[in-house]
Amino acid sequence: MGFFHVSMAFMQTFSVSASVLNFSPEVADHFNKLGIGVELSAFSLPYNLAADRLPTLVEQTAKLLANFKGPVSMHGPFFDMNPIARDPWILEVCQKRMLQSLELADRLGARQLVFHANYVPHRAKEHDRIFVEKQLDYWPSLVRAAERYDIRLLLENTREHSPKLLYNILAPINSSHFKACLDTGHTHCFTHSKLPLKDWLLGLGEQLAYVHLHANHGERDEHLAYTDGNQDFSGFFEGLQALPEWPDLIIEVKTRTAFLRSLGALQRAGYLAPAYV
């Protein structure tokens, strides 16, 4: 994924997708008409990865994607994933789940795959340094696997208080198949720092390739349209456009109303070509 653009005359627009839990024929048809892509989030949930559910879900999804026109990405598992675990058995389980996600993404034609770094705040003075060092131990083998599949891994912020935490993982590994996913809502509700979005853009810089676009009121992860909540998006899109490569925008909201509000706002601002329906 990442290189499908809907063009308007004399105006470059973002590659836009929407995150979907229940990908249905109706959703696939609607997205095709809108000219947007899909992020498949069903494969992030443990119960969908169970042996008695997964084969049917993969088969159903593959059929829906056979005639899908837009880019396809996937959200990998994040519940209980701990890339800095001390127990080697836990690290082994995390690796197996993530390798399984790479195989599923490749089978379904998803060229980008989102994982969480799963930072947990701690008062220990050396916690951030240890967090980065252990992440640097964990990811290289998965990045090599992603390079073989030609799938880009995206490392998403959750409770990281600063973009430096992700940047200091991504930059040393230095792979075009391992980049950052900026979750706008998480910066506002999951951190005490509540850094402005423009600071996240500056901090991630060229490592940023993918954006989960949504908002909240700073207390819980509401997944509202980015035009709602009380988060400041001033200068955000201009900052994205100033990057060497424009990141993909993924509308990640909970309701149809929030999706339509997000879509309409992007279209009115000229960031997404108006749909032909």
C-alpha positions in Angstrom: 0.0 0.0 0.0 1.0 3.7 0.1 1.3 4.7 -3.5 -2.3 4.9 -4.7 -3.4 8.5 -5.3 -6.8 9.9 -6.4 -5.8 12.9 -8.6 -7.6 16.2 -9.1 -6.7 18.5 -11.9 -3.7 20.7 -10.9 -3.9 19.4 -7.3 -2.1 16.6 -5.5 -4.2 14.8 -3.0 -3.4 12.4 -0.2 -3.8 8.6 -0.4 -6.8 8.1 1.9 -8.1 4.8 3.4 -10.4 4.0 6.2 -9.9 1.5 9.0 -12.7 -1.2 9.0 -13.5 -3.9 11.5 -16.2 -5.6 9.5 -15.3 -5.5 5.8 -18.4 -6.4 3.9 -19.5 -6.3 0.2 -21.4 -3.0 0.9 -18.3 -1.4 2.4 -16.1 -2.6 -0.4 -18.5 -1.3 -3.0 -18.8 2.1 -1.2 -15.1 2.5 -0.8 -14.6 1.7 -4.5 -17.0 4.4 -5.5 -15.3 6.9 -3.1 -11.9 6.1 -4.5 -10.4 5.2 -1.1 -8.5 2.3 0.3 -9.1 0.0 3.3 -7.2 -0.9 6.5 -8.3 -4.3 7.6 -8.5 -4.2 11.4 -10.2 -7.5 12.0 -6.9 -9.4 12.0 -5.7 -7.4 15.0 -8.1 -9.1 17.4 -7.2 -12.4 19.1 -10.6 -14.1 18.7 -10.4 -13.6 14.9 -6.9 -15.3 14.9 -8.3 -18.4 16.6 -7.9 -21.6 14.5 -11.7 -22.1 14.2 -12.3 -18.6 12.9 -9.3 -17.5 10.9 -9.5 -19.6 7.8 -13.1 -18.5 7.1 -12.3 -14.8 7.7 -9.3 -15.0 5.4 -11.4 -16.6 2.7 -14.2 -14.1 3.0 -11.8 -11.2 3.0 -9.9 -12.4 0.0 -13.1 -12.7 -2.1 -14.1 -9.1 -1.2 -10.6 -7.9 -2.1 -10.6 -9.6 -5.5 -12.4 -6.6 -7.1 -11.2 -3.9 -4.7 -9.6 -1.0 -6.5 -7.9 0.9 -3.7 -4.8 0.3 -1.5 -5.1 -2.4 1.2 -3.3 -2.3 4.5 -3.7 -4.3 7.7 -3.5 -3.7 11.4 -1.6 -6.5 13.2 -2.2 -7.8 16.7 -1.5 -5.5 19.6 -3.3 -7.0 22.7 -0.6 -8.6 25.0 2.2 -7.9 22.5 5.3 -6.9 24.3 8.4 -6.4 22.2 10.5 -5.6 25.3 9.5 -8.5 27.4 12.2 -10.1 29.6 10.8 -13.6 29.2 12.1 -15.1 26.0 9.0 -17.3 25.6 6.8 -14.2 25.5 9.1 -12.6 22.9 8.8 -15.9 20.9 5.0 -15.7 21.0 5.1 -12.0 19.9 7.3 -12.9 17.0 5.1 -15.8 15.9 2.0 -13.6 15.9 3.7 -10.9 13.9 5.1 -13.3 11.4 1.6 -14.8 11.0 0.4 -11.3 10.3 3.0 -10.8 7.6 1.9 -14.1 6.0 -1.8 -13.0 6.1 -1.0 -9.6 4.8 0.8 -11.0 1.9 -2.0 -13.5 1.1 -4.5 -10.7 1.1 -2.4 -8.2 -0.9 -1.9 -5.8 2.0 1.4 -3.9 1.4 1.5 -2.1 4.8 1.1 -3.6 8.2 0.7 -1.7 11.5 2.1 -2.8 14.8 2.4 -1.0 18.2 5.6 -0.4 20.0 3.5 -0.7 23.2 5.4 1.7 25.3 4.4 1.7 29.0 5.4 4.7 31.1 7.7 4.1 34.0 9.4 6.3 36.6 12.8 4.5 36.3 15.4 7.0 35.1 16.8 4.6 32.4 13.4 3.3 31.2 13.3 5.2 27.9 16.8 4.1 27.0 16.1 0.5 27.8 12.8 0.6 25.9 14.6 1.8 22.7 17.5 -0.7 23.1 15.2 -3.7 23.5 13.1 -2.6 20.6 16.3 -2.4 18.5 17.0 -6.0 19.5 13.4 -7.1 18.7 12.6 -5.6 15.2 15.5 -6.4 12.8 14.5 -10.0 12.1 10.9 -9.0 11.5 12.0 -6.2 9.2 14.1 -8.6 7.2 11.0 -10.8 6.8 9.0 -7.8 5.7 11.6 -7.0 3.1 11.3 -10.5 1.7 7.5 -10.1 1.5 7.9 -6.5 0.2 5.5 -5.3 2.9 6.1 -2.1 4.9 5.8 -2.4 8.7 4.4 0.7 10.5 5.3 1.3 14.1 2.5 3.1 15.9 2.6 5.3 18.9 0.3 4.6 21.8 1.5 6.0 25.2 4.9 7.3 24.0 5.4 10.8 25.4 7.7 11.9 22.6 8.3 11.1 18.9 11.9 10.6 19.7 11.1 7.2 21.2 9.9 5.9 17.8 12.4 7.8 15.8 15.3 6.3 17.8 14.0 2.8 16.9 13.3 3.5 13.2 16.3 5.6 12.2 19.1 3.1 13.2 17.3 0.2 11.5 17.0 2.5 8.5 14.8 0.4 6.2 12.2 1.6 3.7 10.1 -1.3 5.0 10.0 0.0 8.6 8.4 3.4 9.1 6.2 5.3 11.6 2.4 5.4 12.0 1.4 8.5 13.8 -1.9 8.0 15.6 -3.2 11.5 16.2 -5.7 10.7 18.9 -3.2 8.7 21.0 -0.9 11.8 21.3 -3.8 13.6 23.0 -5.4 11.1 25.3 -2.7 8.6 26.2 0.2 10.9 27.1 0.8 13.4 29.9 3.0 15.5 27.6 0.2 16.1 25.0 2.7 17.5 22.6 1.2 19.4 19.7 0.8 17.4 16.5 3.3 19.7 14.7 5.9 18.6 17.2 5.2 15.0 16.4 5.7 15.8 12.7 9.0 17.5 13.3 10.1 14.7 15.6 9.2 11.8 13.2 10.3 13.7 10.1 11.2 11.4 7.2 10.3 8.3 9.2 6.6 9.1 9.0 4.7 7.2 6.3 1.2 6.6 7.7 -1.3 8.5 9.8 -4.3 7.2 11.8 -6.5 10.2 11.6 -9.0 10.8 14.5 -9.5 13.0 17.6 -10.8 13.0 21.1 -11.3 15.3 24.2 -8.0 14.4 25.8 -9.3 11.8 28.3 -10.1 8.6 26.4 -9.6 7.2 22.9 -13.0 8.2 21.4 -12.0 7.9 17.7 -14.0 10.9 16.7 -13.7 12.7 13.4 -10.6 14.9 13.4 -12.9 18.0 13.1 -14.4 17.1 16.5 -13.0 16.8 20.0 -10.7 19.5 21.3 -7.4 18.5 19.6 -5.6 21.2 17.7 -5.0 20.3 14.0 -3.9 23.7 12.9 -1.0 23.4 10.5 -1.1 19.7 10.6 -1.9 19.0 7.0 0.5 21.7 5.8 3.2 19.9 7.9 2.4 16.6 6.3 2.7 18.3 2.8 6.1 19.6 3.8 7.5 16.2 4.3 9.7 14.6 1.6 6.9 12.0 0.9 3.3 12.5 1.9 2.1 10.0 4.4 -1.0 8.0 3.8 -4.1 9.1 5.7 -6.2 6.5 7.4 -9.6 7.6 8.8 -9.8 5.6 12.0 -13.2 6.4 13.6 -15.9 4.4 15.3 -19.1 5.5 13.6 -20.5 6.0 10.1 -21.3 9.6 11.0 -17.7 10.2 12.1 -16.4 8.6 8.9 -18.6 10.8 6.7 -17.6 13.9 8.7 -13.9 13.1 8.2 -14.4 12.3 4.5 -16.3 15.5 3.9 -13.8 17.7 5.7 -10.9 16.2 3.7 -12.8 16.7 0.5 -13.7 20.3 1.3 -10.1 21.1 2.2 -8.9 19.6 -1.1 -6.9 16.8 0.5 -9.1 14.1 -1.1 -10.7 14.3 -4.6 -14.5 14.6 -4.5 -16.2 11.3 -5.1 -18.0 10.8 -8.4 -21.1 9.4 -6.6 
